[in-house]
C-alpha cells in the first residue's frame, strides 16, 4: 500500500475542581491522574524513536497541575492523607472508607494484596448509612495502610522502575509508617513537577505538537447562542432563560491562548473544541483568534456533507476518501483547517481493547490502520487517519495501565514502513488533498448533537441559573473590574457540570458536581459583597422525576415468565433502561443492576431485571424490590434464596438468570393511556445496594388496543 499518515490526539482535561472563593479542591482527580497519566503518556514516546503525537492540554487542567506541584493545594483528600490515624475524626474515617477505594479494583487495587484485603473488609458494595458502623472494624494501622495504598495505586506502574522508593513501598505492602507517607509525597511531587517541562521539551524537539482548548472547557456553540441546539434536534427543549454571550466564548479563547504562550512560549496552532463541539459561528470565532486547525468527530463531517456514512460489519467505511483527508472552512478571507477523527478506531481504544489481550488488541489496531490505507489507495493522496480521544481515563481499565498495549502498538507502527506517525501541523503543511466545507453542522462528538449538555430539565435549569447570574454580574460590574467574579462565571460555563445533569451519566460524585456548579454561581455574588440568592443553595439534581429510558416500547410482547432468556425475540419490542455503574467522575465501575426491560400486551405489564451474577454469588440473601405507583400503589419483593415472592397483587415472577415479572394492569387499577411509575432496587443481606434508575422513576404508559398499529405507522 501507499503510505497512510497517522495522528494521535490525546485530549488531557479536567474540570476546575477548586472553589475559587474558599480555595478548596473538592475532588482529587488532577492530582491522581497527574501521578498516573499526564507524565507517562508523553514520557513513553522517548522509548520509540520516530513516533510523533499530538497532546491537547486544557488550561483548566494546567492551572491545577501548577497548583498541585508542591502538594500544598488545599485538598480534602490530601489533608486527610497527611493526618495520623490516631488524630482522625469519626467523619474523616468515614470519608476515607467512602472515597479511598475509588480506583479500578482489578487493575489498580488487586496488585496490592493488602489494599484488596481492606476493600473486601469494607465491602465491595455497602449502604452509605452503614459506614458509620463499618469504620469500627478498622484500627489505626488499617487506616494508615488505606491512606498510603490509595495514592500508591494511583501512581503509574512505569515509575516503579525509576524510583527505588516506590519499589520499597510496594514490597513493604502493609504496616506503613508516617515516614512512608513522606517518601510517597516526595515521589508525587517529582512526577507532578515534571509534566509541563516534559511537554515543553518534547514540543521543542518536534516529537509532539501541543494544542489547547478554550479555558474552562465550555461548549462554545452553546455559549454563543443556546438556540443552536435545535439545528441537530429541532424539537430540543431550550432553557427558560436563553444564553447568548459570544463575548464569553471569545474571552475563553483569549485566556487559553495567553496561558499557552506563557507556559510553552508560543501560540497554539490548533485546538480541540470542548467535546468536539462546533458550529458555523464557533468556527468563525476560532478563525478570528488565529487558530489554524481544529479536530472533531467524523459524524460532524458526514452531517455537514449530508452523507449517510456506511460502515461494513467490521467497521470500515465504504467511502474512505471522504473521511481520511482534511477540510478547509473559509470565512471573510480567513480559513481554518479541520480534521475528523476515526470514531471506530478511537472508540476501540477507549472502550474495547482493554478487554482483549494486549498484543491481540495492538495487532487489530495495526491491521485496521493498514486496511484503511489500502482502501484509500488511488482515492486520496496522503490519507490521514486521526485517533482522537480522552488521554487519561481509559488506561485504568487496561492491565499495567495500558503500557503493554502501547508497547506492542508503537513498536508495530514503527515497524510498518507504510504507516507514518505525524503531528497535525506537520501533516497539514504538506497535505495534498484538501476538501472544502461551506457549512459546518452544529453538534458534538456524542451523537452529533448537544443533548448531553442542554435539553433535559436539569440541564436547562442550570443554563437558566447561569444566564441569570451572568446578567446580574454584567449589571453590577459592566467594566469587568472584579476579576474573581467574572472568573467564577467562566468556570461555571464549563461543559463538565452539565455532563452530570440529566439521565445520560451518573456517578457517586453527582452531588459534588452539582454543588460546585452552584457554588461557582454563588461566588459571583460573594465576590461582589452580595448574599447569593436562596435558589443557589437548592440542588439542581432532582430526586423525584421521570428518568428517560434508552428506548421506549415499540411492540406488544409476551415473554415466558421462567427467569431465562427463552429466545432472542421474547423481549424484542420492549423498552430498556441501562444501569449506571458505581463509578466516580469519568471512571466506570461494575454495575450490580445491569439494566431493566419493560413492555406489555393488552392485559399485562412485563418487567425484566438483569444483574451481575459475579457480585451476588457468595451473598446469602439477595432480593429484588419493585415499586409501582399508579391508582393502586404496590411493592413486589422477590427473594432469590428461596424463590419467595411477596406481593399483594396476583403477580407471576421467576428468577434463574434474570428476573421476569408479569403484572395484570387490572390489578393496578389502571386504564388505557394512564401511567405507571416504577423503580427497582437490589438488596443484599437486607441492605439496599443498587437502584435503577439511580434517581426518580421510569414512567410507563398503559397501551391502547391500537398500540401496535400506532407503532407501525410511526
N, C-alpha and C positions, 0 to 999 in steps of 0.2 A: 504494500500500500504506500501511497504518498504520506508525507508527514502529517500527523494530526497534532495540533497545539493544545496544551492542557493548562488551564489556570485554576488553581485552588484559591478560594477566597474564604478565609476563616474570619467569621464575624465575632469579635470579642466585645461583649456587652454585659453590663449590669445596670439596673436602675439605681437611682440615687437614694440609698437607704438611710441617709443621715437626716435627722430632724434639724433643719437649719437654725431654728430658734434655741433649742436645747443643746445642740452639738452632739447628740447621742445617735449612734448607729443602732437600729432596731433589728437588723438581720445581718449575718456574718458572711454573706456569700462572696463578697470581694476578697476578703481575707482567705477564705477556704479555697476558692478557685485560684487565688493568687499563688498559693503554695502547691497547687496541683496541676494547673493547666497553662497559665499565661506564659510562664518562662519556658517550660519544657517543649511546648508545641513549636516554638521558634528555635530553641537550642538544638533540637534533634536534627535540624537542617544542616548543621555543621558536620554531621556524620555522613552526609550524602552530597558529595561534591558535584555540582551541576544542577542540583534541584533548585527551582525558583518557585516562590509562592507569594500570595498577597494576604496581608493581615489588615482587617478593618478594625480600628480601635476607637471606641466610642468615648467622647470627652467625659461623660459622667463616670465612666469606669476609671479613666486616667486620673481624675481628681481624687478619687477614693484610694487608688493604689498609692498615690503620693502621701495621702493621709495615714495610711497603714504602715508605711515603710519602716518606722521605728517601733511599731506596736504600741503607740501612745494614743491611738484613737479611742474615743470614749465609746466602747463597745461592750454591751452587757455580757456577751459570750466571753470576751477576754477578761472582763472583771471577775466573773465567777470562776474562770480557769485559774487566775492568779491567786485566788483566795485559798488558804489552807483549809482542808475539810473540817477541821475542828471549829473553824470560825463561820462555817456556812450556816445560814438561817434555814428554817424549815422550807420556806418558799424557794430559796436558792437550790436546795436539794431536789425539790420538785421540778424546778427549771432544768436542772442537769438531766434528770431521768426522762424528761419530756423531750428535750432538744438535742442531747449529746449522742444520740444514736441515729441522727439524720445523715445517713450515708448508705450507699448500696450495700446491703447485708452480705451478699455473696462475694463481691469483688473487693470490698473495702474493709468490712468488719471481720469476715471469716479468716482472712490471712493473719489476724491477730487473735489466737485462740482465747486469750483471757477476755478480750473485748466481746467475742461471740458468747462466751460463758455468761458475762454480765448482761448482755442483751437478752439471753434466754431467761435469766433470772427475773429481769424486769418484766418480760413478756413481749412477744412479738406484736401482739395486739392487746390493748387493755383499755378500759373505760377511763377517761380523764379524771373522773372523781375518785378513782381507786388509787391514784399515785400517792396521795397523802399517806395511805397505809403501806403501799409498796416500799416507800422510802425507808421504812423502819427495818427492812430486811438487808440494808446495805450499811456497812461500817465505814469509818474514815478511810481505810485503805482502799476499799471498793470505790469510793467516790474519787479519790486521787487517781486511781487507775483509769477511771472513765474520763477524767479531765485530760490526762495525757494521751490516752489512746484515741480519743476523738480527733484531736488535732494531728496526731501522728498518722492516722488513717487518711487524712486529707492532704498528705504530702505525697507528691508523685513518686512511684517506686524507683524511677530513674535516678533520683537524688541519693538513694542509699549507696550507690557506687561512689558518689562524690564526698559524702560526709561520713567519717567513721563514727561520729556521734549518733547518727541515725541507726547505724548497724548495732551500736551498743544498746540503744533504747529498744530496738526490736528484739534483740537477743534476750535482753532482760525480761521484757514481756509483761511483767507484773511487779507489784510491790514497789512502785515508783516513789521517789522522794521529791521534796520541794526543789532540790538542786537539779533533779532531772527535768523539771519544768523549765528551768533557766537554760539548760542545754537545748531543749526543744525550741525555745524562743529565739535563741541565737541563730539556729538554722532558718527559722521562719523569716527573720529579718534579712538574712543574706539573700534568700530567694526573692523576697519582695523587692529589695533594693536593686536587684539585678535586671528586673523586667524591662523597664523603659530604656536603660542604657543598651541592653542587648538588641532591642528593636531598632534603636538608632544605629547601632553598629552594623547590623545586617542590612538595613536600608541603604546605608552609605556604601556598602560593598556590592549593592545590586542583587543580593540574594533574595530579598523580599521587597515588595512595594507596600508602603503604608498608605492606607486611606482612612477616612473617618466618616462620621455621621453627624447630623445636626445635634446640638449639645446634649440635651436631655432625652434624646431618642423619641421625639414626638412624631405622630402620623402627620406629616407635612400637608398632604391634600386636605385633611380634616381641619387643620389649623387655618388654612387659607379660607375654606368655606365648607362647613359641615354638610351642606346640601349635596356635595359631590358624591356622598354615599349612594345617592339614588341613580347614578349613572350605571352602576353594576346591578343594583337591586331597586328597581323603580318604586316598589311598594315599601321600602325600608321606613320604619318608624323613626322620625327625627326628634331630637330633644325639644322640649317645650321652649327653651331659650336657645336659639341657634348660635353657633360660634363662627366668626369670620374675622380673623386677625392675621392677615398676610404679613403685617409688620413683625409679629411674633415669630413667624416662620423664618423671616429674614434675620431676625436677631439670633435665633438658634443657630443659623448657618454662620453668621459673622463670628460669634463667640467660639464656635467649633474651629474655624479656620485660625482664629487668634491663638487658641491654646495649642493647636497643632504646630503652628510656626514657633511658638515659644519652646516647645519640648523637642521638636525634631528639625528645627532650623530651616524649614522650607514650607511652602504651601502645599496642601494636598492636591493631587491632580484628580483623584477620584473620590467618590462617596458611595457607600451602601445606604440607600434611603431606608430609614427605620421600617422594619417589617416588609421591606421591598415595596413600600407604598409609593405610588407615582400617580400623576395626572398631568394634563397639559399645563395647568397653572404651576404645578410644582416643578416641572422640567424647565419652564421659563425662568423660574426663580433661581434654580441651580445654575442656569446659563448666566444670569445676571451676576452671580457670585464667582464666576470664573472657574467653575467645576468643569473638567474636561470629559469625565466619563462617569456613568452610573451603572450599577449592576442590579438586576431584579429577576423575577421569575419568568420562566418560559410561557406560562399562561397569559401573562400581560402581553407578550408579543403576539400570541395566537389570537387574543381578543382584539388587539389593535389592528391586526391584518385581516380580521374577520375570517380566520381559517380554522376549520374544525380539525384540530390535531388528532391524528390516529396513530396509536402505538400498537404493535403486534403483541402476541401473548408473552413475549419475552421483554417487552418494554421498549422496543426500538421504533423510531419514527419512520413513517412511510415517506416523508419529505424532509430529509435531514438538511437539505440546502437552505431551508428557511430558518432553522434554529442556530446552526453552528457557524454563524458569522455575526459581526457587529452591525449595528444600525445607527444611522445619523439622524438626529432630530434637529431641525433648524427653526429659528425664530428671530425675526428682526435683525438679520445679518449675523446673528450668533448661532452657535450649534453646540450640541453635546452628543457624545457617542454612548451608545447603550449596548451592554452585553447581557445575555439572558442565560440564566443557569439551567443546566440539565436537571430537571426536577427528579427524574427517576434515579439517576446516579447519586444525587445529593441525599435523597431520602434513604437510599440503600445504606449509605454510610451512617446517616443519622440514626436510623431506627432498626435496621435489619441485620447488617453484617455482624453486629455484636453477638448475635445468637449462633453464628457459624464458627467453624474452626478458622483461626486467623489466616492461615495460608490459603485455605479454600476461598475465603472472602476476598483476599487480595487478588488472587488469580481471577476470580469472577469479575472484579472491578477492571482489571487489566484487559481481560477478554472483551468486555463491553466497550472500553475506550477504543481498542483496536478495531472492533466491528463498526463502530461509528465512523472511524477513519476510512475503512473500506467502503462503507455505504456513501460517503461523501466524495469519493474519488471521481473525478471528472465533472463534479457538480459545483464544488467550491474550491477556490484556491486558498490554501492555508486554513482549513477548518479549525475552529476553536471550540473546545469542549470546556465548559465552565462548571466547576463544582463549588457551589457557594452554600454555606451552612453555618450554624452555630458552632463556634470553635471551642466551647468549654463544657457543655453539658452532656454530650453523648458518651464521653470516654469512660465514665464510671460504670457504664453498662458493659464495657469490654473487660476481658481479663487483662491484667497488667496495665490498666489504664490506656489500652489501645496501642501500646508500644510494639507488641508482636505484630499486630495488623499493619502498622505503619512501616515497620522494618521490611516486611515482605512486599508491601505495596511500593515503597520508594525504591527499593532495590530493583523491582521489576520495571518501574518507569525508566530508570537509568539504563537498564539492560536493553530495553526496546529502543532501538535507534530511531524508529519512526514516531515515537512519542516525544514531543518537545515541550518540557515544562517552561512556562513563561510568566513574567509579571504582565499585568494588563496593559500598562502604558507601553511597555516594550513591544507587545504584540500589536497594539493599535498603530504604532509608528510605522510599521511595515505591512499593515493589513492590505490585502489586495482586493478582496470582495467586501463591499460595504453596502448594506441595504439602506433604504430610506423610509423614515416614518413621518407622515404628515399629522398623525394624531396618535396620542398615547392613551390607551384605555385606562380609566381610573380604577385602581384596585391595589391589592397587596399580594404577598406570596402565598396567602392562605385563601383558596377559593376565588382568586382574583376579585375580591370584594373587601369591604371593611366591616363585615358583620361581627367580627370578634370585638371590635372597639366601639361600635355605635349601633343602635337599633334596639337592643334589649332594654327593658325598663331600668335596670341598674346602670347600664352604660349611659343611658340618656339622662338619668338623674345626676350622674357625675358631670356630664357635659354642661348641664344647666347650672350646676353649682359653680363650675369653673367659669362660665360666661358671666354669671352674676358677680363673682368675686373680682374677675378681670375688669368689669365695668366700674365697680366700686373703686378699685385701685386707680384706674385712669382718672376718675373724677376727683379723687383725693390728692393724687400725685401726678398731674399731667406732664410735668417736666422730667419725670423719671429720676428724681433726686434720691429716693430711698432704694438703694441698690438691693438690699436684702428682701424687701417686699416684692420687687419685680423678679428677683431670682426665685422666690417661692412660687410665683405664678409659672415661671418657665419650667420648674421642677414638676409642678402639678400637670403640665401639658404632656409629660412623658407617656409613652404608649403602655408601659407596664401596669399602671394602675388599672386601666380599662381591660387589660388582658384577663384579669381575675374576676371582673364583674361578669354577670350573665352565667349561662349554663355550660359554656364550652370548656372551661378549665376550672379545676378545683385543686386546692392544696390545703395542708394544715396551717398555712400562713395567710389564708384569705383575709382573716380579720385584721392582721397586721398591715397588709397592703391597703385595705380599706381605711384603717386608722392613719397610715402615712399620707394617703391622698388627702384626707380631710384635714390633717394637721398642716400640710403644706398650704392649704387654703386659709386655715385659721391663722397661720403665721403671717399672712399678708396683713391682717388686722392688727396682730400683736406688734409687728414692726412699725406700724403707723400709730401705735399707742392707743388702739381701739380694742374694745371687747369683741371677740368673734361672735357672730350670730349663733343662737342656740342650735340651729339646724345642722351646723358643722360638728356638733357633738353626737349626732344621731347616725348610727351606721347606715350606709347605703345598701349593704347586703341585706336582702330580705329573707327572713326565715319562712314566713308564711306566704308562699307564692307558687304559682304554677311553673313547673320546670318543663323545658322544651325537650321532647324526645328526639333521638337521631332520625327516626322515621315514624310516620303515622300509619295506622292500619289502612290497607287498600283493598282487602277482600275478606269475605267470611272464611272462618277456619273451623275445623272440628278435630282437634288433636285427641289422641287416645291418652287418657289420664293414667299413665303407667310409670311415670318418673324417668322415662327414657326417650331419646330421640328415635322414635319408632321408624320414621322415614324422613327423607330430606324435605318432603313437601308439607308435612303436617303443620308447621308454623310459618309457611310461606304466606305472605299477605298480612302478617301481624305487624304491630308497631314494635319499636325497640328503643330501649333506654340503656346507654352504656354506663357501666360502673366507673367511678373515678378512683384512681389509686390513692393510697395513703402516702402521698408524696409531699415534698416540700419545695417551694419555689418551682423551678423548672424540672425538678427531679422526680421522675416516675418511680413508683414502687409497686409492690404487689397489691392487687385488689382482691378483697375477700368475696364481695358480690361482683361477679364479672359483668353481669347485665341482666336485664329482665325483658321478656317479650309479653305483649298483651294483645288480645284480639277477641273476637266474638262471632257468634252467629245470631240468628233472630232471637234465640231464647236465653243464651248464656254468655257470661264473661269468662274468658280463659286467661290464666296467668302462668308464666313460666319464669323461674329464677335459676340462674346458673351461678355456681360458686367455684372457688378454687379449692379443690379437694386436698391439696397438699397441706394446707394450714388448719384443717379440721381433723386430720387422720387420727391424731393422738388425744383429741379432746373428748372427754366422756359425755358431755351434754351439749349438743348443738341443736338449736331450734330456729325456725323462721317465724316472724310475726308480720302479718299482712294487715294493714289498717285501711279501712274503706269508709269514706264519708259520702253519704247520699241521703235520701229521705230517711232511710234506716241506717244508722252507723253500725259498723261491725268490725270485729277483730277476729282474725283467724290465726291460730298458733299450731304449728306442726313441729313435733319433736322427732328428730332423726333417730335418736337412740332406740325408741320402742315403736316408731312409726305411729305415734299417737297424734290424733287430730283433735283440737279443742276449738269448737265453734258452735254458736247458737244457730247458725244457718245450715241448710241442707247442702253441704259442700262435699265435692269429691276432690281428694288430694292424694298424691303419692310422690315419694322421693326415692330414687335409686341413683341415677347420675345427675338428674336435675329435679327441681320441684315443679310439679304441674298441678294446677288447681282449676276446677270448674265451679262457677257460682251462678245459679239461675238469677236472671235480672229480677224476676218476681220476688225473690227473697229479699232483695234490697229495696223493693217498693218503687222502682224507677220505671218511667215510661220512655217511649221513643224520643230521642233527641235531648233527653235530660243528661246531666253529668254525674260521674262518679269520680271522686278524688281518691288517689291511692298512694301509699308509700310502703316500702318493705324494709324490714330490719332483720339482722342476723345476730343471734345471741349465742354466747359460749359460756357454759357454766353459769347461766342466769345473768350474764353481763352483756349489755349492748356493745357490739363490736363494729358493725358497719351498717350503713343505711343507703338506700337508693330511692329517690335522688338524695344527694347529700343534704340539700335544703329544700323545703317546700314539698310539693306533691306532683304526681302525674295526673292530668285531667283526662278522663276517658268519656267520650260522648256515646251514649246508647244509640245504636244504629236504627234507622227506619227500615221498613220492609224493602225499600228501593235502594238500599245502600250499595249493593253490588252493581246495579245499573248506573247509579251516580258515579261510582268509581270508574266504570267502563267509559263513560263519556268524558271524564276528566283526563 
